[in-house]
Each structure stands twice: as structure tokens, then as C-alpha cells.
Amino acid sequence: MIEVYKENEKIEVIKLEAQPFFIFGAHPNKSNIVLRHASISRCHAAIVIDQSEGVLILDLNSKAKTLVNSKPLIGLVSNPLQNGDSI
């Protein structure tokens, strides 16, 4: 589950279930979860749920990069996510 905050207020909860991966981005036909913000690429990042590796995040070579806990990810390299991480 992902909690979405705007200006420190929770505005949405997204359940990640029934699929092994989710694409986040601005393009409604190419993304499972559409995010509307000027910094979001058409296909910005992916979250993968792997039976052996756990929950992983990948930046899909986005222009603005994907940050986890304020640190930019290297494009197309999987990174484990922990409960409470900020994306």
C-alpha cells in the first residue's frame, strides 16, 4: 500500500495488489498509476513485487529522477523498498 501526501496531508491510498508490477507516470495509457505533476515523466518509475526479493522500485530513466528517502535512484537499477520509505 502506498500513501500519497500533498503538503503533509494524506490525499490518497493506493493498494498494490493483483499484479506483479506497477508503472507510475503521467501517461494514462502507459501507466497503471497516473501521477499529475510537472516533474513526472510519461513512464516515470516501476514498483515490482517479487516473491524472493520483496518490493523493489526502479527509475525508468525519468528526466527528474526518482527519489527514495531524498536520494536519487540510478535509472533501471532495482532498489528494495522498506515500510516507511518516502518516494
MODELLER restraints for C-alpha pairs under 7 A, 6 or more apart:
rsr = mdl.restraints
at = mdl.atoms
rsr.add(forms.Gaussian(group=physical.xy_distance, feature=features.Distance(at['CA:1:A'], at['CA:13:A']), mean=6.83, stdev=0.5))
rsr.add(forms.Gaussian(group=physical.xy_distance, feature=features.Distance(at['CA:1:A'], at['CA:14:A']), mean=5.62, stdev=0.5))
rsr.add(forms.Gaussian(group=physical.xy_distance, feature=features.Distance(at['CA:1:A'], at['CA:15:A']), mean=4.45, stdev=0.5))
rsr.add(forms.Gaussian(group=physical.xy_distance, feature=features.Distance(at['CA:1:A'], at['CA:16:A']), mean=5.48, stdev=0.5))
rsr.add(forms.Gaussian(group=physical.xy_distance, feature=features.Distance(at['CA:2:A'], at['CA:13:A']), mean=5.68, stdev=0.5))
rsr.add(forms.Gaussian(group=physical.xy_distance, feature=features.Distance(at['CA:2:A'], at['CA:14:A']), mean=5.05, stdev=0.5))
rsr.add(forms.Gaussian(group=physical.xy_distance, feature=features.Distance(at['CA:2:A'], at['CA:15:A']), mean=6.42, stdev=0.5))
rsr.add(forms.Gaussian(group=physical.xy_distance, feature=features.Distance(at['CA:3:A'], at['CA:10:A']), mean=6.70, stdev=0.5))
rsr.add(forms.Gaussian(group=physical.xy_distance, feature=features.Distance(at['CA:3:A'], at['CA:12:A']), mean=5.99, stdev=0.5))
rsr.add(forms.Gaussian(group=physical.xy_distance, feature=features.Distance(at['CA:3:A'], at['CA:13:A']), mean=4.54, stdev=0.5))
rsr.add(forms.Gaussian(group=physical.xy_distance, feature=features.Distance(at['CA:3:A'], at['CA:14:A']), mean=6.38, stdev=0.5))
rsr.add(forms.Gaussian(group=physical.xy_distance, feature=features.Distance(at['CA:4:A'], at['CA:10:A']), mean=5.69, stdev=0.5))
rsr.add(forms.Gaussian(group=physical.xy_distance, feature=features.Distance(at['CA:4:A'], at['CA:11:A']), mean=5.77, stdev=0.5))
rsr.add(forms.Gaussian(group=physical.xy_distance, feature=features.Distance(at['CA:4:A'], at['CA:12:A']), mean=5.05, stdev=0.5))
rsr.add(forms.Gaussian(group=physical.xy_distance, feature=features.Distance(at['CA:4:A'], at['CA:13:A']), mean=6.03, stdev=0.5))
rsr.add(forms.Gaussian(group=physical.xy_distance, feature=features.Distance(at['CA:5:A'], at['CA:11:A']), mean=5.53, stdev=0.5))
rsr.add(forms.Gaussian(group=physical.xy_distance, feature=features.Distance(at['CA:20:A'], at['CA:48:A']), mean=5.91, stdev=0.5))
rsr.add(forms.Gaussian(group=physical.xy_distance, feature=features.Distance(at['CA:20:A'], at['CA:49:A']), mean=5.14, stdev=0.5))
rsr.add(forms.Gaussian(group=physical.xy_distance, feature=features.Distance(at['CA:20:A'], at['CA:50:A']), mean=6.95, stdev=0.5))
rsr.add(forms.Gaussian(group=physical.xy_distance, feature=features.Distance(at['CA:21:A'], at['CA:46:A']), mean=6.78, stdev=0.5))
rsr.add(forms.Gaussian(group=physical.xy_distance, feature=features.Distance(at['CA:21:A'], at['CA:47:A']), mean=5.52, stdev=0.5))
rsr.add(forms.Gaussian(group=physical.xy_distance, feature=features.Distance(at['CA:21:A'], at['CA:48:A']), mean=4.23, stdev=0.5))
rsr.add(forms.Gaussian(group=physical.xy_distance, feature=features.Distance(at['CA:21:A'], at['CA:49:A']), mean=5.93, stdev=0.5))
rsr.add(forms.Gaussian(group=physical.xy_distance, feature=features.Distance(at['CA:22:A'], at['CA:32:A']), mean=5.74, stdev=0.5))
rsr.add(forms.Gaussian(group=physical.xy_distance, feature=features.Distance(at['CA:22:A'], at['CA:46:A']), mean=5.48, stdev=0.5))
rsr.add(forms.Gaussian(group=physical.xy_distance, feature=features.Distance(at['CA:22:A'], at['CA:47:A']), mean=5.25, stdev=0.5))
rsr.add(forms.Gaussian(group=physical.xy_distance, feature=features.Distance(at['CA:22:A'], at['CA:48:A']), mean=6.54, stdev=0.5))
rsr.add(forms.Gaussian(group=physical.xy_distance, feature=features.Distance(at['CA:23:A'], at['CA:31:A']), mean=4.90, stdev=0.5))
rsr.add(forms.Gaussian(group=physical.xy_distance, feature=features.Distance(at['CA:23:A'], at['CA:32:A']), mean=5.19, stdev=0.5))
rsr.add(forms.Gaussian(group=physical.xy_distance, feature=features.Distance(at['CA:23:A'], at['CA:33:A']), mean=6.27, stdev=0.5))
rsr.add(forms.Gaussian(group=physical.xy_distance, feature=features.Distance(at['CA:23:A'], at['CA:43:A']), mean=6.67, stdev=0.5))
rsr.add(forms.Gaussian(group=physical.xy_distance, feature=features.Distance(at['CA:23:A'], at['CA:45:A']), mean=5.92, stdev=0.5))
rsr.add(forms.Gaussian(group=physical.xy_distance, feature=features.Distance(at['CA:23:A'], at['CA:46:A']), mean=4.47, stdev=0.5))
rsr.add(forms.Gaussian(group=physical.xy_distance, feature=features.Distance(at['CA:23:A'], at['CA:47:A']), mean=6.66, stdev=0.5))
rsr.add(forms.Gaussian(group=physical.xy_distance, feature=features.Distance(at['CA:24:A'], at['CA:31:A']), mean=5.39, stdev=0.5))
rsr.add(forms.Gaussian(group=physical.xy_distance, feature=features.Distance(at['CA:24:A'], at['CA:32:A']), mean=6.22, stdev=0.5))
rsr.add(forms.Gaussian(group=physical.xy_distance, feature=features.Distance(at['CA:24:A'], at['CA:33:A']), mean=4.90, stdev=0.5))
rsr.add(forms.Gaussian(group=physical.xy_distance, feature=features.Distance(at['CA:24:A'], at['CA:34:A']), mean=5.95, stdev=0.5))
rsr.add(forms.Gaussian(group=physical.xy_distance, feature=features.Distance(at['CA:24:A'], at['CA:35:A']), mean=6.77, stdev=0.5))
rsr.add(forms.Gaussian(group=physical.xy_distance, feature=features.Distance(at['CA:24:A'], at['CA:43:A']), mean=6.11, stdev=0.5))
rsr.add(forms.Gaussian(group=physical.xy_distance, feature=features.Distance(at['CA:24:A'], at['CA:44:A']), mean=5.68, stdev=0.5))
rsr.add(forms.Gaussian(group=physical.xy_distance, feature=features.Distance(at['CA:24:A'], at['CA:45:A']), mean=5.25, stdev=0.5))
rsr.add(forms.Gaussian(group=physical.xy_distance, feature=features.Distance(at['CA:24:A'], at['CA:46:A']), mean=5.96, stdev=0.5))
rsr.add(forms.Gaussian(group=physical.xy_distance, feature=features.Distance(at['CA:25:A'], at['CA:31:A']), mean=5.44, stdev=0.5))
rsr.add(forms.Gaussian(group=physical.xy_distance, feature=features.Distance(at['CA:25:A'], at['CA:33:A']), mean=6.61, stdev=0.5))
rsr.add(forms.Gaussian(group=physical.xy_distance, feature=features.Distance(at['CA:25:A'], at['CA:34:A']), mean=5.25, stdev=0.5))
rsr.add(forms.Gaussian(group=physical.xy_distance, feature=features.Distance(at['CA:25:A'], at['CA:35:A']), mean=5.53, stdev=0.5))
rsr.add(forms.Gaussian(group=physical.xy_distance, feature=features.Distance(at['CA:25:A'], at['CA:40:A']), mean=6.02, stdev=0.5))
rsr.add(forms.Gaussian(group=physical.xy_distance, feature=features.Distance(at['CA:25:A'], at['CA:41:A']), mean=5.67, stdev=0.5))
rsr.add(forms.Gaussian(group=physical.xy_distance, feature=features.Distance(at['CA:25:A'], at['CA:42:A']), mean=4.84, stdev=0.5))
rsr.add(forms.Gaussian(group=physical.xy_distance, feature=features.Distance(at['CA:25:A'], at['CA:43:A']), mean=4.35, stdev=0.5))
rsr.add(forms.Gaussian(group=physical.xy_distance, feature=features.Distance(at['CA:25:A'], at['CA:44:A']), mean=4.73, stdev=0.5))
rsr.add(forms.Gaussian(group=physical.xy_distance, feature=features.Distance(at['CA:25:A'], at['CA:45:A']), mean=6.79, stdev=0.5))
rsr.add(forms.Gaussian(group=physical.xy_distance, feature=features.Distance(at['CA:26:A'], at['CA:34:A']), mean=5.24, stdev=0.5))
rsr.add(forms.Gaussian(group=physical.xy_distance, feature=features.Distance(at['CA:26:A'], at['CA:35:A']), mean=5.22, stdev=0.5))
rsr.add(forms.Gaussian(group=physical.xy_distance, feature=features.Distance(at['CA:26:A'], at['CA:36:A']), mean=5.84, stdev=0.5))
rsr.add(forms.Gaussian(group=physical.xy_distance, feature=features.Distance(at['CA:26:A'], at['CA:40:A']), mean=5.97, stdev=0.5))
rsr.add(forms.Gaussian(group=physical.xy_distance, feature=features.Distance(at['CA:26:A'], at['CA:41:A']), mean=5.83, stdev=0.5))
rsr.add(forms.Gaussian(group=physical.xy_distance, feature=features.Distance(at['CA:26:A'], at['CA:42:A']), mean=4.43, stdev=0.5))
rsr.add(forms.Gaussian(group=physical.xy_distance, feature=features.Distance(at['CA:26:A'], at['CA:43:A']), mean=6.59, stdev=0.5))
rsr.add(forms.Gaussian(group=physical.xy_distance, feature=features.Distance(at['CA:27:A'], at['CA:34:A']), mean=6.63, stdev=0.5))
rsr.add(forms.Gaussian(group=physical.xy_distance, feature=features.Distance(at['CA:27:A'], at['CA:42:A']), mean=4.59, stdev=0.5))
rsr.add(forms.Gaussian(group=physical.xy_distance, feature=features.Distance(at['CA:27:A'], at['CA:43:A']), mean=6.68, stdev=0.5))
rsr.add(forms.Gaussian(group=physical.xy_distance, feature=features.Distance(at['CA:28:A'], at['CA:34:A']), mean=5.86, stdev=0.5))
rsr.add(forms.Gaussian(group=physical.xy_distance, feature=features.Distance(at['CA:30:A'], at['CA:43:A']), mean=6.67, stdev=0.5))
rsr.add(forms.Gaussian(group=physical.xy_distance, feature=features.Distance(at['CA:31:A'], at['CA:43:A']), mean=6.26, stdev=0.5))
rsr.add(forms.Gaussian(group=physical.xy_distance, feature=features.Distance(at['CA:39:A'], at['CA:64:A']), mean=5.92, stdev=0.5))
rsr.add(forms.Gaussian(group=physical.xy_distance, feature=features.Distance(at['CA:41:A'], at['CA:62:A']), mean=5.69, stdev=0.5))
rsr.add(forms.Gaussian(group=physical.xy_distance, feature=features.Distance(at['CA:41:A'], at['CA:63:A']), mean=6.64, stdev=0.5))
rsr.add(forms.Gaussian(group=physical.xy_distance, feature=features.Distance(at['CA:43:A'], at['CA:60:A']), mean=6.66, stdev=0.5))
rsr.add(forms.Gaussian(group=physical.xy_distance, feature=features.Distance(at['CA:44:A'], at['CA:59:A']), mean=6.33, stdev=0.5))
rsr.add(forms.Gaussian(group=physical.xy_distance, feature=features.Distance(at['CA:44:A'], at['CA:60:A']), mean=5.38, stdev=0.5))
rsr.add(forms.Gaussian(group=physical.xy_distance, feature=features.Distance(at['CA:44:A'], at['CA:62:A']), mean=5.10, stdev=0.5))
rsr.add(forms.Gaussian(group=physical.xy_distance, feature=features.Distance(at['CA:45:A'], at['CA:58:A']), mean=5.57, stdev=0.5))
rsr.add(forms.Gaussian(group=physical.xy_distance, feature=features.Distance(at['CA:45:A'], at['CA:59:A']), mean=4.44, stdev=0.5))
rsr.add(forms.Gaussian(group=physical.xy_distance, feature=features.Distance(at['CA:45:A'], at['CA:60:A']), mean=4.97, stdev=0.5))
rsr.add(forms.Gaussian(group=physical.xy_distance, feature=features.Distance(at['CA:45:A'], at['CA:66:A']), mean=6.94, stdev=0.5))
rsr.add(forms.Gaussian(group=physical.xy_distance, feature=features.Distance(at['CA:46:A'], at['CA:57:A']), mean=5.64, stdev=0.5))
rsr.add(forms.Gaussian(group=physical.xy_distance, feature=features.Distance(at['CA:46:A'], at['CA:58:A']), mean=5.23, stdev=0.5))
rsr.add(forms.Gaussian(group=physical.xy_distance, feature=features.Distance(at['CA:46:A'], at['CA:59:A']), mean=6.58, stdev=0.5))
rsr.add(forms.Gaussian(group=physical.xy_distance, feature=features.Distance(at['CA:46:A'], at['CA:60:A']), mean=6.95, stdev=0.5))
rsr.add(forms.Gaussian(group=physical.xy_distance, feature=features.Distance(at['CA:47:A'], at['CA:55:A']), mean=6.93, stdev=0.5))
rsr.add(forms.Gaussian(group=physical.xy_distance, feature=features.Distance(at['CA:47:A'], at['CA:56:A']), mean=5.59, stdev=0.5))
rsr.add(forms.Gaussian(group=physical.xy_distance, feature=features.Distance(at['CA:47:A'], at['CA:57:A']), mean=4.47, stdev=0.5))
rsr.add(forms.Gaussian(group=physical.xy_distance, feature=features.Distance(at['CA:47:A'], at['CA:58:A']), mean=6.50, stdev=0.5))
rsr.add(forms.Gaussian(group=physical.xy_distance, feature=features.Distance(at['CA:48:A'], at['CA:55:A']), mean=5.76, stdev=0.5))
rsr.add(forms.Gaussian(group=physical.xy_distance, feature=features.Distance(at['CA:48:A'], at['CA:56:A']), mean=5.08, stdev=0.5))
rsr.add(forms.Gaussian(group=physical.xy_distance, feature=features.Distance(at['CA:48:A'], at['CA:57:A']), mean=6.25, stdev=0.5))
rsr.add(forms.Gaussian(group=physical.xy_distance, feature=features.Distance(at['CA:49:A'], at['CA:55:A']), mean=4.62, stdev=0.5))
rsr.add(forms.Gaussian(group=physical.xy_distance, feature=features.Distance(at['CA:49:A'], at['CA:56:A']), mean=6.40, stdev=0.5))
rsr.add(forms.Gaussian(group=physical.xy_distance, feature=features.Distance(at['CA:55:A'], at['CA:80:A']), mean=5.88, stdev=0.5))
rsr.add(forms.Gaussian(group=physical.xy_distance, feature=features.Distance(at['CA:55:A'], at['CA:81:A']), mean=5.60, stdev=0.5))
rsr.add(forms.Gaussian(group=physical.xy_distance, feature=features.Distance(at['CA:56:A'], at['CA:78:A']), mean=5.89, stdev=0.5))
rsr.add(forms.Gaussian(group=physical.xy_distance, feature=features.Distance(at['CA:56:A'], at['CA:79:A']), mean=5.26, stdev=0.5))
rsr.add(forms.Gaussian(group=physical.xy_distance, feature=features.Distance(at['CA:56:A'], at['CA:80:A']), mean=4.37, stdev=0.5))
rsr.add(forms.Gaussian(group=physical.xy_distance, feature=features.Distance(at['CA:56:A'], at['CA:81:A']), mean=5.51, stdev=0.5))
rsr.add(forms.Gaussian(group=physical.xy_distance, feature=features.Distance(at['CA:57:A'], at['CA:78:A']), mean=5.58, stdev=0.5))
rsr.add(forms.Gaussian(group=physical.xy_distance, feature=features.Distance(at['CA:57:A'], at['CA:79:A']), mean=5.27, stdev=0.5))
rsr.add(forms.Gaussian(group=physical.xy_distance, feature=features.Distance(at['CA:57:A'], at['CA:80:A']), mean=6.35, stdev=0.5))
rsr.add(forms.Gaussian(group=physical.xy_distance, feature=features.Distance(at['CA:57:A'], at['CA:81:A']), mean=6.65, stdev=0.5))
rsr.add(forms.Gaussian(group=physical.xy_distance, feature=features.Distance(at['CA:58:A'], at['CA:75:A']), mean=6.77, stdev=0.5))
rsr.add(forms.Gaussian(group=physical.xy_distance, feature=features.Distance(at['CA:58:A'], at['CA:76:A']), mean=5.47, stdev=0.5))
rsr.add(forms.Gaussian(group=physical.xy_distance, feature=features.Distance(at['CA:58:A'], at['CA:77:A']), mean=5.70, stdev=0.5))
rsr.add(forms.Gaussian(group=physical.xy_distance, feature=features.Distance(at['CA:58:A'], at['CA:78:A']), mean=4.86, stdev=0.5))
rsr.add(forms.Gaussian(group=physical.xy_distance, feature=features.Distance(at['CA:58:A'], at['CA:79:A']), mean=6.43, stdev=0.5))
rsr.add(forms.Gaussian(group=physical.xy_distance, feature=features.Distance(at['CA:59:A'], at['CA:65:A']), mean=6.60, stdev=0.5))
rsr.add(forms.Gaussian(group=physical.xy_distance, feature=features.Distance(at['CA:59:A'], at['CA:66:A']), mean=5.57, stdev=0.5))
rsr.add(forms.Gaussian(group=physical.xy_distance, feature=features.Distance(at['CA:59:A'], at['CA:73:A']), mean=6.29, stdev=0.5))
rsr.add(forms.Gaussian(group=physical.xy_distance, feature=features.Distance(at['CA:59:A'], at['CA:74:A']), mean=6.77, stdev=0.5))
rsr.add(forms.Gaussian(group=physical.xy_distance, feature=features.Distance(at['CA:59:A'], at['CA:75:A']), mean=4.84, stdev=0.5))
rsr.add(forms.Gaussian(group=physical.xy_distance, feature=features.Distance(at['CA:59:A'], at['CA:76:A']), mean=5.57, stdev=0.5))
rsr.add(forms.Gaussian(group=physical.xy_distance, feature=features.Distance(at['CA:60:A'], at['CA:75:A']), mean=5.70, stdev=0.5))
rsr.add(forms.Gaussian(group=physical.xy_distance, feature=features.Distance(at['CA:60:A'], at['CA:76:A']), mean=5.54, stdev=0.5))
rsr.add(forms.Gaussian(group=physical.xy_distance, feature=features.Distance(at['CA:61:A'], at['CA:75:A']), mean=4.65, stdev=0.5))
rsr.add(forms.Gaussian(group=physical.xy_distance, feature=features.Distance(at['CA:61:A'], at['CA:76:A']), mean=6.53, stdev=0.5))
rsr.add(forms.Gaussian(group=physical.xy_distance, feature=features.Distance(at['CA:65:A'], at['CA:72:A']), mean=6.12, stdev=0.5))
rsr.add(forms.Gaussian(group=physical.xy_distance, feature=features.Distance(at['CA:65:A'], at['CA:73:A']), mean=6.70, stdev=0.5))
rsr.add(forms.Gaussian(group=physical.xy_distance, feature=features.Distance(at['CA:66:A'], at['CA:72:A']), mean=5.64, stdev=0.5))
rsr.add(forms.Gaussian(group=physical.xy_distance, feature=features.Distance(at['CA:66:A'], at['CA:73:A']), mean=5.75, stdev=0.5))
rsr.add(forms.Gaussian(group=physical.xy_distance, feature=features.Distance(at['CA:67:A'], at['CA:73:A']), mean=6.01, stdev=0.5))
rsr.add(forms.Gaussian(group=physical.xy_distance, feature=features.Distance(at['CA:67:A'], at['CA:87:A']), mean=5.58, stdev=0.5))
rsr.add(forms.Gaussian(group=physical.xy_distance, feature=features.Distance(at['CA:68:A'], at['CA:85:A']), mean=6.65, stdev=0.5))
rsr.add(forms.Gaussian(group=physical.xy_distance, feature=features.Distance(at['CA:68:A'], at['CA:86:A']), mean=5.55, stdev=0.5))
rsr.add(forms.Gaussian(group=physical.xy_distance, feature=features.Distance(at['CA:68:A'], at['CA:87:A']), mean=4.57, stdev=0.5))
rsr.add(forms.Gaussian(group=physical.xy_distance, feature=features.Distance(at['CA:69:A'], at['CA:85:A']), mean=6.05, stdev=0.5))
rsr.add(forms.Gaussian(group=physical.xy_distance, feature=features.Distance(at['CA:69:A'], at['CA:86:A']), mean=4.90, stdev=0.5))
rsr.add(forms.Gaussian(group=physical.xy_distance, feature=features.Distance(at['CA:69:A'], at['CA:87:A']), mean=6.32, stdev=0.5))
